[in-house]
Amino acid sequence: MSDPRSKDQLPWPRLIERLERSQQRLEAAHTDYLEAAAASQRALSQVLESHAELVDTIRHLASAQQPSQDSAAEDPPAEPAPPEEETSSEAIATAAHSPHVAVSPTSGALSDAELPARTSIPPLPASPSPASATGASAARHITSPTLAPVDAPGQPLPALKRGQRALITNDGFGVAPLLAELLNARGVRARVEGRRPELNGPTDVVIFLGSLRAPAHLDDAMSVVEDALVTAERFTTRLMQPGAGFVAVLDSAGAFGLEPFDPVVAPYGAAVGLARALRHRHRAAHVKVIDLNAEGLDTRTIAQHLANELFEGAESSPVALGPAGRREVRWEPFANRATPAPWLDDTGAPLIYVPGPGAVLATAVERLAIAHELPVAVLNRPGVSTQLARRMAERGVALRSADYDLERLFPTMDFLDALRADHGPIAAIVAEPFPARRPDDVLRWDATRPALDEFNALLAMTINDPLNLLAVGLGPGTPAVVASAIRYFARAESLRRNERLQVRLVHLDGAGAPTRGDLGPRDFALTELLSADEPAMAEVRFERTSSRPATQR
């Protein structure tokens, strides 16, 4: 009798088939486990954020119930401490439809009547606002982004330790192989893969170079952003583990859109938002974004600049590398308005308002229109209620409305032509991008591109109008990828118009600012930014505490 253990007697094909099926089941179980771990981490992050908000609220309530002796005194101190934001002693007129609400020029808090008015009259006697009496639970910070020279700290990105495995996406112009050589020389095991790597092999760090190349046209740039999102999504499981890193490199003239750049690369601004989103979701990961001005540089010089920043710039982000040296983004405050923008006095200059689901800037638009007799055209997206337009019309706004659907733009263009025929060229646009459907959509291109296409279509339909204001309300659900790309699009539009166009971005992230009915700070974020004396690009942010960080990470 033959030995059943002999090589010829064993059913090898069946054994191999069963082993392969067993391996597939193990891989599927491992994938399910990682997805469950990711969901658990996201849930834990939400619980921790909610707990932090609860602690802040309790602290504010406690401070409100224990007023200090200084605030109880009748006479104020001779030299009060300067507020967070510089206040203005200008006389501010009250709103046209609310003439009896007082404005406090020194409180630093927003008044319900604060509007850029046609004429300046002495303010009424100030009364203490509820926010100042109870201690503000939210603070607004009006800032303008600038670039400041900063020396590299001299430390490597923590994810690039000796022996770490780095994947570099191919830029198509030869930078990736040279950068891989430089990393390998420093003990990092680097390899180069395509535009959308499968990430099948072990990887600790991804360095995305796709947005380093010059796109042929806008759609080409959009496809690069899609490559970045797909790559980040495939790498998200590894980012949950210690020691992981993600680096995004773009070329928008090495200034993050704050200096003249080619408008065709405006979609690359999404890379900045991608880095911010990854930092928020994966707190233990090492995420960095670099804007390098590659104009006039050969591939080896570009690779050397990137290697220097990776091994000497630590986790500093965002970092701009250009002819002016190494710079980082700073958010600088500026004084309250002094001179209302002159276009507000052009009687009948029409304003376009594209509300989002929350219509966070509706009251600001309404009061601005009433105070300055501006006709308003409301563009309603599919699925948005028309009650907002009806309410604004009932309150005295000269208003007309139309549907705004990307698949049916010709009716919208006809509507705008009729608006111009009746009221002249369009003077201002106030838009609110749609929020993400679900929190997990921040890395999905099909969930983020429609907002960018919609915004670009709006700019294209008003390309020949002498726009003076482009205000964008970024609500709590706006993905960081969309917000950063829109900042670039708006900045490109301002540069195209020789910076005559004033760009105002209104951030209402997280809990935002408290409201009283339909009144409150969030409704006046737009009106307080309409000044001819303010920079071409300004942003207002609402935060829970009054401390403003020196840098925006």
Secondary structure, DSSP 8 states (H G I E B T S, - for coil): ---TTSTTTS-HHHHHHHHHHHHHHHHHHHHHHHHHHHHHHHHHHHHHHHHHHHHHHHHHHHHHTS--HHHHSSS--SS----SS---------BTTBTT----SSS-S--TT----SS----------HHHHH--S-EEEEEEEEEEE----SB--TT--TT-EEEEE--SSSHHHHHHHHHHHTT-EEEEE-SS----S--SEEEE-GGGS--SSHHHHHHHHHHHHHHHHHHHHHHTSTT-EEEEEE-STTTTTSS---GGGGGGGHHHHHHHHHHHH-TTSEEEEEEE--TT--HHHHHHHHHHHHHHBTT--SEEEETTEEEEEEEEE----SSB-GGGGSTT--EEEE--SS-TTHHHHHHHHHHHT--EEEEE-TT--SHHHHHHHHTT--EEEEE-BTTBHHHHHHHHHHHHHHH-S--EEEE-----SSGGGGG-HHHHHHHHHHHHHHHHHTTTS---EEEEEE-TT--HHHHHHHHHHHHHHHHHTTT-SEEEEEE--TT----BTTBSGGGGTTGGG-BTTS-SEEEEEEESSS---SB--
